[in-house]
Amino acid sequence: MHTLYLANREGQPFSEHDRGEVAAILSGIFPAFTLIEATGYWRGRILPTLAIKLASEDHDAVDTAAEELRLAFQQQAVGIESEGRYRRITGPDAQTYPEHREQGD
């Protein structure tokens, strides 16, 4: 079992359109998955997050899904939890997306 973590960096809830885009990307890779609305926190800031559960033995397909979501939603990274370990999928353009900083940082 794998869990992907996709945060909305704009701090807004995921829209129906966004969830549909996530579903379209994942449906092209996996026959089934579960989307769970969650609340993430980053540097004290609340970020609406989708926790995506994938029951798959195909680690490459999980990485592909994370990368496709990262690109589609212009994320620096998408988190993956697999076998009790957490890692992030990032790409060569990861630094092109500025980090969120609170005033005074």
Sine and cosine of phi, psi and omega as CSV:
sin_phi,cos_phi,sin_psi,cos_psi,sin_omega,cos_omega
0.00,0.00,0.69,-0.72,0.01,-1.00
-0.83,-0.56,0.50,-0.87,0.14,-0.99
-0.80,-0.60,0.81,-0.59,0.13,-0.99
-0.99,-0.14,0.61,-0.79,0.03,-1.00
-0.89,-0.46,0.91,-0.41,0.00,-1.00
-0.88,-0.47,0.94,-0.35,-0.01,-1.00
-1.00,-0.09,0.52,-0.85,0.10,-1.00
-1.00,-0.01,0.97,-0.25,-0.08,-1.00
-0.91,0.41,-0.29,0.96,0.04,-1.00
-0.99,0.16,-0.15,0.99,0.02,-1.00
0.98,0.21,0.13,0.99,-0.01,-1.00
-0.98,-0.18,0.49,-0.87,0.08,-1.00
-0.86,0.51,0.49,-0.87,0.08,-1.00
-0.92,0.39,0.74,-0.67,0.02,-1.00
-0.99,0.15,0.19,-0.98,0.09,-1.00
-0.85,0.52,-0.65,0.76,0.03,-1.00
-0.87,0.49,-0.71,0.70,0.02,-1.00
-0.87,0.50,-0.73,0.68,0.00,-1.00
-0.89,0.46,-0.60,0.80,0.06,-1.00
-0.90,0.43,-0.62,0.79,0.04,-1.00
-0.92,0.40,-0.67,0.75,0.07,-1.00
-0.87,0.50,-0.73,0.68,-0.02,-1.00
-0.88,0.47,-0.64,0.77,0.01,-1.00
-0.90,0.43,-0.68,0.74,0.02,-1.00
-0.89,0.45,-0.76,0.65,-0.06,-1.00
-0.93,0.37,-0.59,0.81,-0.02,-1.00
-0.90,0.43,-0.43,0.90,0.06,-1.00
-0.97,0.25,-0.15,0.99,-0.07,-1.00
-0.87,-0.50,-0.63,0.77,-0.09,-1.00
-0.82,-0.57,0.56,-0.83,0.03,-1.00
-0.97,0.25,-0.36,0.93,-0.04,-1.00
-0.44,-0.90,0.48,-0.88,0.02,-1.00
-0.24,-0.97,0.19,-0.98,0.04,-1.00
-0.78,-0.62,0.76,-0.65,0.09,-1.00
-0.98,-0.21,0.79,-0.61,0.00,-1.00
-0.84,-0.54,0.84,-0.55,0.08,-1.00
-0.95,0.32,0.75,-0.67,-0.02,-1.00
-0.65,-0.76,0.19,-0.98,0.08,-1.00
-0.89,-0.45,0.89,-0.46,0.06,-1.00
-0.97,-0.23,0.31,-0.95,0.05,-1.00
-0.76,-0.65,0.69,-0.72,0.05,-1.00
-0.63,-0.78,0.88,-0.47,-0.04,-1.00
0.77,0.64,0.67,0.74,0.04,-1.00
0.99,0.17,0.01,1.00,-0.04,-1.00
-0.98,-0.18,0.71,-0.70,0.04,-1.00
-0.98,0.21,0.77,-0.64,0.04,-1.00
-0.79,-0.61,0.91,-0.41,0.12,-0.99
-0.82,0.58,0.69,-0.72,-0.12,-0.99
-0.71,-0.71,0.59,-0.81,0.19,-0.98
-0.97,-0.23,0.83,-0.56,0.16,-0.99
-0.99,-0.13,0.85,-0.53,-0.12,-0.99
-0.92,-0.40,0.90,-0.43,-0.03,-1.00
-1.00,-0.06,0.78,-0.63,-0.01,-1.00
-0.79,-0.61,0.86,-0.51,0.09,-1.00
-0.99,-0.10,0.99,-0.11,-0.08,-1.00
-0.48,-0.88,0.56,-0.83,0.11,-0.99
-1.00,-0.05,-0.13,0.99,-0.11,-0.99
-1.00,-0.02,1.00,-0.04,-0.04,-1.00
-0.90,0.43,-0.56,0.83,0.03,-1.00
-0.90,0.43,-0.64,0.77,0.03,-1.00
-0.91,0.41,-0.59,0.81,0.06,-1.00
-0.90,0.44,-0.71,0.71,0.03,-1.00
-0.89,0.45,-0.65,0.76,0.04,-1.00
-0.88,0.48,-0.70,0.72,0.02,-1.00
-0.88,0.48,-0.71,0.71,0.00,-1.00
-0.87,0.49,-0.69,0.73,-0.02,-1.00
-0.92,0.39,-0.66,0.75,0.02,-1.00
-0.90,0.44,-0.63,0.77,0.06,-1.00
-0.92,0.39,-0.66,0.75,0.01,-1.00
-0.85,0.53,-0.72,0.69,-0.01,-1.00
-0.93,0.36,-0.70,0.72,-0.04,-1.00
-0.88,0.47,-0.58,0.82,-0.05,-1.00
-0.96,-0.27,0.23,0.97,0.06,-1.00
0.75,0.66,0.82,0.57,0.00,-1.00
-0.99,-0.17,0.50,-0.86,0.16,-0.99
-0.92,0.40,-0.60,0.80,-0.08,-1.00
-0.39,-0.92,0.37,-0.93,0.19,-0.98
-0.83,-0.56,0.78,-0.63,-0.01,-1.00
-0.99,0.17,0.56,-0.83,0.06,-1.00
-0.75,-0.66,0.79,-0.62,0.15,-0.99
-0.93,-0.36,0.86,-0.52,0.00,-1.00
-0.64,-0.76,0.74,-0.67,0.07,-1.00
0.79,0.61,0.62,0.78,0.04,-1.00
0.98,0.20,0.12,0.99,0.00,-1.00
-0.87,-0.49,0.59,-0.81,0.00,-1.00
-0.95,-0.32,0.67,-0.75,0.11,-0.99
-0.52,-0.86,0.16,-0.99,-0.02,-1.00
-0.83,-0.56,0.60,-0.80,0.14,-0.99
-0.99,-0.12,0.87,-0.48,0.05,-1.00
-0.82,-0.57,0.20,-0.98,0.01,-1.00
-0.73,-0.69,0.06,-1.00,-0.04,-1.00
-0.89,0.45,-0.35,0.94,0.00,-1.00
-1.00,-0.09,0.18,0.98,-0.08,-1.00
-0.82,0.57,-0.60,0.80,-0.05,-1.00
-0.97,0.22,-0.13,0.99,0.00,-1.00
-0.98,0.22,-0.21,0.98,0.03,-1.00
-0.98,-0.21,0.92,-0.40,-0.09,-1.00
-0.90,0.43,0.56,-0.83,0.08,-1.00
-0.95,0.33,0.52,-0.85,0.10,-1.00
-0.96,0.29,0.73,-0.68,0.05,-1.00
-0.74,-0.67,0.69,-0.73,0.08,-1.00
-0.97,0.23,0.41,-0.91,0.05,-1.00
-0.85,0.52,0.66,-0.75,0.00,-1.00
1.00,-0.08,-0.18,0.98,0.03,-1.00
-0.96,0.27,0.00,0.00,0.00,0.00
